[in-house]
């Protein structure tokens, strides 16, 4: 909790939350830009986790 209090002045300046959300409309789909960015980042992390080779028990350093 103490770290959140210390980071508040730094994070408050990054994004202005006092405005209306930007919404993308595509046929019957409505999604905010912020949610779309989060979904894209999650997909990128998932794909990276599939493609990055992890050392197994038989791998050499």
CORNOR-V497578 format. One record per helix or strand of 2 or more residues. SS is the DSSP state (H for helix, E for strand). FROM is the first residue (numbers start at 0). LEN is the number of residues. If there is no record, write none. Layout:
((SS;FROM;LEN) (SS;FROM;LEN))
This chain:
((H;1;11) (E;22;4) (E;28;4) (H;32;19))
